[in-house]
Amino acid sequence: MKQRRKGGDLPVASLSAIAFLYLFLIGLLLFFSRQVLQDLAEGETLTRLVFIPLGIALPIFLFFSFAIQFFRLIRDNREGRPGSRFKTRLTGFFLFITLFASIPQGILTITFISSALEAWFNTEMEDALEGGLSVALRYNNEAVAELESLSTSLVFGNMLEADEGYGEAKLWHSLTAIAPELSGLQLFDTDGRSIAFFGAPEAMINGPLPEGPEGAVGRYQAGGRTYLRALRKYPVFRKEEVHTGQALLTRAMPVGFEEDGKALTDAIQVFGQYRSYRSSFSIALILLYTIFAVPLLLIALLTAFHTGNEIVKPLVHLEEAMRRVMEGDYSIRLLSEGRDELSILVTSFNEMLSELELSRAKLLQTEKVTAWQEIAQRLAHEIKNPLTPIRLSAERILRTYHNSPEQLGRIVERSVDSIIQEVDGLTTMLQEFRDFARLPAPRLKNIALLPLIEEVAAIYAPVYPNTDFSIASLDPNATISADSAQIKRVFSNLLKNAFESVADKERGKITVGSDLVRKGNTHYCRIHIEDNGGGIPEHLKEKVFQPYVTTKKNGTGLGLPIVERIIADHRGQIWFETEIGVGTTFFLDLPTENS
């Protein structure tokens, strides 16, 4: 018989599935954390997260997978299946390692983030952000007010009206002397065409004059920079005609001022959202860790179950194979596809079985030869013993015939009786030897035990009236699976020995009882035959079931060996307990059904 065992390593599919689950869990955690921060910044609640059911579904799926394996493990422990205790210890070890690593890490992470939140979301940080925004707004307002004041001032108006004698270049020079923050001055005629420009080139308008009320400050973007503009109209005298000219003042704000102001405003808004949702953030943090830690714990436990199965499976096969070997099946072999230590163990086991099977065959052959040699020697010895009186009787007849013929009749009668008695003994011994050597295979059927014992006891009980024979402790419903003729011979031999052992007692006592026992998956009827005879001598205890060993004067020494042979053929067992002067009890275990 051959059994197949796969390698002890985890299958690739299982490793891939576990790795996929782990990576999916990390991706879900990162997405969840980013979505939480984004929703808090936007003022949304956590209930808007549509992926929360997915985050809950994974732990539920893993939990049910774990529950199935856990209940199987409990069932295996209750049924005492091989390897169940090892899988229990391995699962407990994985659980301990996972908790030992994750709990301190979780506590440290949550504590660190809570401390960071306390440091971030404090009044000083909020005051600093609001102060920065206030400075920016004040600077912007001051710039607008200064530009508006300059554009409507009398000084600027006088400078424009004195244009002809003052000069445009001198106008820009005088203007920057009183307002150095200006970036440009552009003059337009009555039709709105540019006639002069002074200042930074990016502040110049290449096109028609933009429309707008006089003195109002406008804003525009150019080259990634913000500019403030204010328009001032002034009279221009040309050939005794009065025309209206327009002057456009431009002031550049610092580079990135607009973006920085907007970023500062957004930061204050986000900061306010974070601060208002601090409690929700803490809950989300705990939820994040739970969504990550619980599936990780369940994955570790499922890995423990799988690893335990892969490790225990070959060991269970080895245990089963060893049990088969103990039952006498030396043909079993285990196959292994792996190259790990367990595969080396399986290979060594197979080699051991091959050597054991070869050695057993040689040993059986040697035992057979030795047994038959011993039987032949004992048989020759037992045959030789009666031949001696037969020869002496024959010689006595011959001697009387030659020396005293008148006494021949008396001698012949006595000698012939002796010869016949010895020949009968030889015949009985040879018959029992033939029975011992050629016992047929038992024909099993269910037999009621009580009627069988009563039938056999009825033969001997009347011959020994001074013996108390009791079957009160014999189960009236007990049955055995046996060959009726052979098992009757067993009880006949045992009861005969029991009655003969108490024959010299003033009041002998023999008790027969039964119990129901279980060995493995087989139920047995345990029968005990107890007597209060003299017991079996110490030097014969180990030889009782050997052929030609007897304590009786006329015994053949084959009765108990035949009994043991019949019990073995019935897949049963026989043994005894004895004490000199107290008695002997024989025990027999016989199957209750034909399995």
C-alpha positions in Angstrom: 0.0 0.0 0.0 1.3 3.4 -0.9 0.2 6.8 0.4 0.9 10.1 -1.2 2.1 13.2 0.7 2.7 16.6 -0.8 5.7 18.7 0.2 5.7 20.5 3.5 6.0 24.1 2.0 3.0 26.3 1.7 1.5 26.1 -1.8 2.2 29.0 -4.1 -1.5 29.7 -4.5 -1.9 30.1 -0.8 1.1 32.3 -0.4 -0.1 34.4 -3.3 -3.6 34.7 -1.8 -2.2 35.8 1.6 0.2 38.3 -0.1 -2.7 39.7 -2.2 -4.9 40.1 0.9 -2.1 41.9 2.8 -1.3 44.3 -0.1 -4.9 45.0 -0.6 -5.2 45.8 3.0 -2.4 48.2 2.9 -3.8 49.9 -0.2 -7.2 50.2 1.5 -5.6 51.7 4.6 -3.7 54.4 2.6 -6.8 55.3 0.6 -8.9 55.4 3.7 -6.4 57.7 5.5 -6.2 60.1 2.6 -10.0 60.2 2.2 -10.5 60.9 5.9 -8.2 63.9 5.8 -9.8 65.2 2.6 -13.3 64.9 3.9 -12.4 66.5 7.2 -10.8 69.4 5.3 -14.0 69.7 3.2 -16.3 69.6 6.2 -17.8 66.2 5.1 -18.7 63.4 7.6 -17.3 59.9 7.6 -20.6 58.5 6.6 -20.0 59.7 3.1 -17.2 57.2 2.6 -18.7 54.6 0.3 -15.7 52.3 0.7 -16.4 51.7 4.5 -18.6 48.6 3.7 -15.6 47.2 1.8 -13.3 47.9 4.7 -15.8 46.1 7.0 -16.5 43.2 4.5 -12.9 42.1 4.4 -12.6 41.5 8.2 -16.0 39.8 8.2 -14.9 37.5 5.4 -11.7 36.7 7.2 -13.5 36.2 10.5 -15.9 33.6 9.1 -12.9 31.8 7.5 -11.2 31.8 10.8 -14.3 30.7 12.6 -14.7 27.7 10.3 -11.1 26.6 10.9 -11.4 27.3 14.6 -14.5 25.1 15.1 -12.8 22.4 13.0 -9.8 22.6 15.4 -12.1 22.2 18.4 -13.8 19.2 16.8 -10.4 17.6 16.1 -9.3 18.2 19.7 -12.5 16.6 21.0 -12.1 13.6 18.8 -8.4 13.3 19.6 -7.3 13.4 16.0 -3.6 13.3 15.4 -1.9 16.7 15.1 -4.8 18.7 16.6 -2.9 19.6 19.7 0.1 20.7 17.7 -2.1 22.9 15.5 -3.6 24.4 18.6 -0.2 25.3 20.0 0.9 26.7 16.7 -2.2 28.9 16.4 -1.7 30.2 19.9 1.9 31.0 19.1 1.0 33.0 16.0 -1.7 34.8 18.0 0.7 35.7 20.7 3.3 36.9 18.3 0.8 39.0 16.3 -0.7 40.6 19.5 2.8 41.1 20.9 3.9 43.0 17.8 0.7 44.9 17.0 -0.7 46.1 20.3 2.4 48.1 21.4 2.8 49.4 17.9 -0.9 50.6 17.9 -0.6 52.2 21.2 2.6 54.0 20.2 1.1 55.2 16.9 -2.1 56.5 18.4 -0.2 58.2 21.2 2.2 59.8 18.8 -0.5 61.1 16.5 -2.6 62.3 19.5 0.5 64.2 20.7 1.1 65.6 17.2 -2.6 66.7 17.0 -2.2 68.4 20.4 0.8 70.2 19.1 -0.7 71.2 15.8 -4.2 72.2 16.8 -3.4 74.7 19.5 -4.4 78.4 19.9 -0.9 79.7 19.1 -0.9 78.0 15.7 -4.4 79.4 14.9 -3.4 82.9 16.1 -0.2 82.8 13.9 -2.2 81.8 10.8 -4.8 84.5 11.5 -2.1 87.1 12.2 -0.4 86.3 8.9 -3.6 86.8 7.0 -4.3 90.0 8.9 -0.8 91.4 7.9 -1.4 90.5 4.3 -4.9 92.1 4.2 -3.5 95.2 5.9 -0.7 95.5 3.4 -3.1 95.1 0.6 -5.5 97.7 2.0 -2.7 100.1 2.6 -1.4 99.7 -1.0 -4.9 100.3 -2.4 -5.4 103.3 -0.2 -2.0 104.8 -1.1 -2.5 104.3 -4.8 -6.1 105.7 -4.7 -4.9 108.7 -2.6 -2.0 109.5 -5.0 -4.3 109.2 -8.1 -6.7 111.8 -6.7 -4.2 114.1 -5.0 -3.8 117.7 -6.0 -0.1 117.3 -6.3 -0.4 114.6 -9.0 -3.1 116.8 -10.7 -0.8 119.9 -10.7 2.0 117.7 -12.1 -0.2 116.6 -15.0 -1.5 120.1 -15.7 2.0 121.5 -15.7 2.9 118.9 -18.4 4.0 121.3 -21.1 6.5 123.2 -19.1 7.3 120.4 -16.7 8.1 117.6 -19.1 6.9 114.0 -19.1 10.2 112.5 -18.0 10.5 115.0 -15.3 6.9 114.1 -14.3 7.8 110.4 -13.7 11.0 111.4 -11.9 9.1 113.7 -9.5 6.3 111.2 -9.1 8.6 108.4 -8.0 10.3 110.7 -5.6 7.1 111.0 -3.6 5.8 107.5 -4.4 8.7 105.1 -4.9 6.5 102.0 -4.7 5.0 102.9 -8.2 5.8 100.4 -11.0 4.6 102.4 -13.9 3.0 105.5 -15.4 1.3 105.5 -18.8 -0.3 108.5 -20.5 -3.1 108.3 -23.0 -4.6 111.0 -25.3 -8.2 111.9 -25.8 -8.8 108.9 -28.0 -7.3 106.5 -25.5 -4.1 105.9 -27.4 -0.9 105.5 -25.4 1.5 108.4 -25.9 4.1 107.8 -23.1 5.1 105.1 -20.6 7.6 105.1 -17.7 8.5 102.3 -15.4 8.7 98.4 -15.5 7.9 97.1 -19.0 5.5 94.4 -17.6 3.3 97.2 -16.2 2.7 98.7 -19.7 -0.6 98.2 -21.5 -0.2 97.4 -25.2 -3.6 98.3 -26.4 -6.5 100.6 -25.7 -7.0 102.2 -22.3 -9.2 100.0 -20.1 -12.4 101.5 -19.0 -13.1 102.4 -15.4 -14.1 105.2 -13.1 -11.5 107.8 -12.2 -9.7 107.2 -8.9 -10.9 103.6 -8.5 -8.2 101.0 -7.9 -8.4 97.9 -10.0 -6.3 94.6 -10.0 -5.0 92.6 -12.8 -2.6 89.6 -13.3 0.4 89.7 -15.6 3.4 87.4 -15.7 2.3 85.6 -12.6 2.2 88.9 -10.6 -0.6 91.1 -9.3 -0.8 94.8 -10.2 -2.9 97.6 -8.8 -4.2 100.3 -11.2 -5.7 103.8 -10.8 -6.9 106.2 -13.5 -6.7 110.0 -13.4 -8.1 112.4 -16.0 -6.5 115.8 -16.6 -6.9 118.7 -19.1 -4.4 119.1 -22.0 -4.2 122.5 -23.8 -3.5 122.1 -27.5 -3.7 125.1 -29.9 -6.1 127.0 -27.7 -8.2 123.8 -27.4 -8.8 121.9 -24.2 -8.5 118.1 -24.5 -8.9 115.5 -21.8 -5.8 113.3 -21.2 -5.7 110.2 -19.0 -2.9 109.0 -16.7 -2.7 105.3 -15.5 -0.7 104.7 -12.3 0.4 101.1 -11.7 1.8 99.5 -8.5 3.1 95.9 -8.4 2.4 93.7 -5.4 5.1 91.4 -4.1 5.7 88.2 -6.2 3.2 85.4 -5.2 1.2 87.8 -3.0 -2.1 86.7 -4.4 -1.3 83.0 -4.2 0.2 83.3 -0.7 -2.9 85.2 0.5 -5.2 82.6 -1.0 -3.1 79.7 0.4 -3.2 81.4 3.8 -6.9 81.7 3.7 -7.4 78.1 2.7 -5.0 77.0 5.4 -7.0 78.9 8.0 -10.2 77.3 6.7 -8.7 73.7 6.7 -7.2 74.3 10.1 -10.7 75.3 11.4 -12.2 72.2 9.9 -9.5 69.9 11.4 -9.9 71.6 14.8 -13.7 71.2 14.8 -13.4 67.5 13.8 -10.7 66.6 16.2 -12.9 64.0 18.0 -14.0 62.6 14.6 -10.3 62.4 13.6 -9.5 60.4 16.7 -12.4 58.0 16.0 -11.2 57.7 12.4 -7.7 57.0 13.5 -8.9 54.2 15.8 -11.1 52.9 13.0 -8.1 52.9 10.6 -6.0 50.9 13.0 -8.8 48.5 13.7 -9.4 48.0 9.9 -5.7 47.2 9.5 -5.0 45.3 12.7 -8.0 42.9 12.9 -7.6 41.5 9.3 -3.8 41.3 9.9 -4.5 39.2 13.1 -7.0 37.0 11.2 -4.6 36.6 8.3 -1.9 35.5 10.8 -4.2 33.0 12.4 -5.3 31.6 9.0 -1.7 31.3 8.1 -1.1 29.4 11.3 -4.0 27.0 10.5 -2.7 26.4 7.0 0.9 26.0 8.1 -0.2 23.6 10.9 -2.1 21.5 8.3 0.9 21.3 6.0 3.2 20.3 8.9 0.8 18.0 10.6 -0.4 16.2 7.4 2.8 14.3 6.8 3.1 13.5 10.5 -0.4 12.1 10.5 0.5 10.0 7.5 3.6 8.8 9.3 1.5 8.0 12.4 -1.0 6.1 10.4 1.7 4.2 8.5 3.4 3.2 11.8 0.0 2.0 13.2 -0.4 -0.2 10.0 3.1 -1.5 10.6 2.3 -2.3 14.2 -0.7 -4.3 12.9 1.6 -6.2 10.6 1.3 -4.4 7.3 4.9 -3.9 6.1 4.0 -3.1 2.5 2.9 0.5 3.2 5.0 3.3 1.7 4.7 7.1 1.8 5.3 9.3 -1.3 6.7 12.8 -1.0 7.1 15.6 -3.6 8.9 18.0 -1.4 12.6 18.4 -0.6 12.3 19.6 3.0 13.2 17.9 6.2 9.9 16.0 6.4 10.6 14.5 3.0 13.9 13.3 4.3 12.1 11.8 7.2 9.6 10.1 4.8 12.5 8.7 2.8 14.2 7.4 5.9 10.9 5.8 7.0 10.5 4.0 3.7 14.0 2.8 3.8 13.5 1.6 7.3 10.4 -0.3 6.3 12.1 -1.9 3.4 14.9 -3.1 5.7 12.4 -4.1 8.4 10.3 -6.1 5.9 13.4 -7.9 4.6 14.6 -8.6 8.2 11.1 -9.7 9.2 10.9 -12.2 6.3 14.3 -13.6 7.3 13.2 -13.7 11.0 9.9 -15.4 10.2 11.8 -18.0 8.2 14.2 -18.5 11.0 11.4 -18.7 13.6 9.5 -21.2 11.5 12.6 -23.4 11.2 13.4 -23.1 14.9 9.8 -23.7 15.8 9.5 -26.9 13.8 12.9 -28.1 15.0 11.6 -27.6 18.6 8.3 -29.2 17.8 10.1 -32.1 16.1 12.4 -32.6 19.1 9.5 -32.4 21.6 7.4 -34.8 19.5 10.2 -37.2 19.2 10.7 -37.0 23.0 7.0 -37.5 23.6 6.9 -40.4 21.3 10.0 -41.9 22.8 8.5 -41.9 26.3 5.7 -44.4 25.6 7.9 -46.5 23.4 10.0 -47.4 26.4 7.2 -49.2 28.4 6.0 -50.8 25.2 9.4 -52.3 24.6 9.8 -53.3 28.2 6.4 -55.0 28.0 7.3 -56.8 24.8 10.7 -58.0 26.4 8.8 -59.2 29.5 6.5 -61.3 27.4 9.4 -62.8 25.4 11.4 -63.5 28.5 8.5 -65.2 30.2 7.8 -67.2 27.1 11.4 -68.6 27.2 11.9 -68.9 31.0 8.4 -69.5 32.5 5.9 -70.5 29.9 3.4 -71.5 32.6 3.1 -67.8 33.7 2.8 -66.5 30.1 -1.0 -65.8 30.3 -0.8 -63.6 33.4 2.2 -61.6 32.0 0.7 -61.2 28.5 -2.5 -59.8 29.8 -0.8 -57.2 32.0 1.8 -56.3 29.3 -0.8 -56.0 26.6 -2.9 -53.6 28.7 0.2 -51.4 29.2 1.0 -51.5 25.5 -2.6 -50.6 24.6 -2.6 -47.7 27.1 0.6 -46.3 25.8 -0.6 -46.6 22.2 -3.8 -44.8 23.0 -1.7 -42.0 24.6 0.3 -41.8 21.4 -2.8 -41.7 19.3 -4.3 -38.9 21.4 -1.1 -36.9 21.3 -0.7 -37.3 17.5 -4.4 -36.3 17.0 -3.8 -33.1 19.1 -0.6 -32.4 17.2 -2.5 -32.7 13.9 -5.2 -30.4 15.2 -2.6 -27.9 16.4 -0.8 -27.9 13.0 -3.9 -28.0 10.8 -6.5 -25.8 12.5 -8.9 -24.6 9.8 -9.8 -20.9 9.4 -12.7 -20.0 11.7 -16.1 -19.5 10.2 -17.3 -16.4 12.1 -20.9 -15.7 13.1 -22.6 -14.0 16.0 -23.0 -16.4 18.9 -24.8 -15.8 22.2 -22.2 -16.3 25.0 -24.4 -17.5 27.9 -25.8 -20.7 26.2 -22.4 -21.6 25.0 -20.9 -21.5 28.5 -23.8 -23.3 30.0 -23.5 -26.1 27.3 -19.7 -26.6 28.0 -20.1 -26.3 31.8 -22.8 -29.0 31.8 -20.2 -31.6 30.8 -17.8 -31.0 33.7 -20.0 -29.6 36.6 -21.7 -32.9 37.4 -18.3 -34.7 37.6 -17.1 -32.2 40.3 -20.0 -31.9 42.8 -17.9 -30.2 45.5 -17.2 -27.2 43.2 -19.3 -24.1 43.2 -19.7 -23.0 39.6 -21.2 -19.5 39.0 -22.1 -17.5 35.9 -24.0 -14.8 37.7 -21.7 -12.1 36.5 -22.0 -13.2 32.9 -24.0 -10.7 30.8 -27.1 -12.6 29.5 -27.1 -10.5 26.3 -23.4 -10.8 25.5 -22.6 -12.0 22.0 -19.3 -12.8 20.3 -18.2 -13.2 16.7 -16.7 -16.7 16.6 -16.6 -20.2 15.0 -19.0 -22.2 17.2 -17.0 -25.4 17.2 -13.6 -23.9 17.7 -14.7 -21.5 20.5 -16.5 -24.3 22.2 -13.2 -26.2 22.3 -11.5 -23.1 23.9 -14.0 -23.0 26.7 -14.0 -26.7 27.1 -10.2 -26.7 27.6 -10.2 -23.7 30.0 -13.2 -25.0 32.1 -11.7 -28.5 32.2 -8.4 -27.0 33.5 -10.3 -24.9 36.1 -12.3 -27.9 37.4 -9.2 -30.1 37.6 -7.2 -27.3 39.4 -9.8 -27.2 42.2 -10.5 -31.0 42.4 -8.3 -31.4 45.5 -10.0 -28.5 47.3 -12.5 -29.2 50.0 -14.7 -26.6 48.4 -13.7 -25.4 45.0 -15.0 -22.3 43.3 -15.1 -21.3 39.7 -16.6 -18.0 38.4 -17.3 -16.9 34.8 -18.1 -13.3 34.0 -18.0 -10.8 31.1 -17.6 -7.1 30.4 -17.8 -4.9 27.3 -14.6 -3.1 26.3 -13.4 -1.0 23.4 -10.1 -1.0 21.7 -9.7 1.6 18.9 -12.9 1.3 16.8 -13.6 -2.3 17.8 -15.8 -3.5 20.7 -14.7 -6.7 22.5 -16.4 -9.0 25.0 -13.9 -9.6 27.8 -14.6 -13.0 29.4 -12.8 -14.0 32.7 -12.7 -17.6 34.1 -11.5 -17.5 37.7 -10.7 -20.5 40.0 -9.4 -20.8 43.5 -7.0 -23.7 42.6 -3.3 -23.9 43.4 -2.1 -21.5 40.8 0.5 -21.8 38.1 4.1 -22.3 39.3 6.4 -19.3 38.7 8.8 -21.2 36.4 6.0 -22.1 34.0 4.3 -18.7 33.7 6.2 -17.7 30.6 5.8 -21.2 29.0 2.1 -21.9 29.5 1.2 -21.3 25.9 4.2 -23.2 24.5 3.7 -26.6 23.0 4.3 -29.7 25.3 4.4 -27.7 28.5 2.1 -29.2 31.1 1.8 -29.8 34.9 -0.5 -32.8 34.5 0.8 -36.3 34.7 -1.0 -37.4 31.6 -1.2 -34.1 29.8 0.0 -33.5 26.2 0.9 -29.9 26.6 -1.0 -28.8 23.5 -4.3 -27.7 25.0 -3.4 -24.1 25.9 -1.3 -23.6 22.7 -4.3 -24.7 20.7 -6.5 -22.3 22.7 -4.1 -19.4 22.1 -4.0 -20.2 18.3 -7.9 -20.2 18.1 -8.1 -16.9 20.0 -5.5 -15.3 17.7 -7.4 -16.6 14.6 -10.5 -14.9 16.0 -8.6 -11.5 16.2 -8.8 -11.8 20.0 -6.3 -11.9 22.9 -5.8 -14.2 25.9 -3.8 -13.8 29.1 -3.9 -14.8 32.7 -3.2 -13.7 36.3 -2.1 -16.3 38.9 -1.0 -16.5 42.4 0.3 -19.7 44.2 -2.3 -20.9 46.7 -4.9 -18.3 45.7 -5.9 -19.3 42.1 -5.8 -18.4 38.5 -7.9 -16.1 36.3 -7.8 -16.4 32.5 -9.0 -13.4 30.4 -10.2 -13.5 26.8 -11.0 -10.6 24.6 -13.2 -11.6 21.6 -14.8 -9.2 19.1 -18.5 -8.7 19.5 -19.2 -8.4 15.7 -17.6 -9.5 12.5 -15.6 -6.5 11.3 
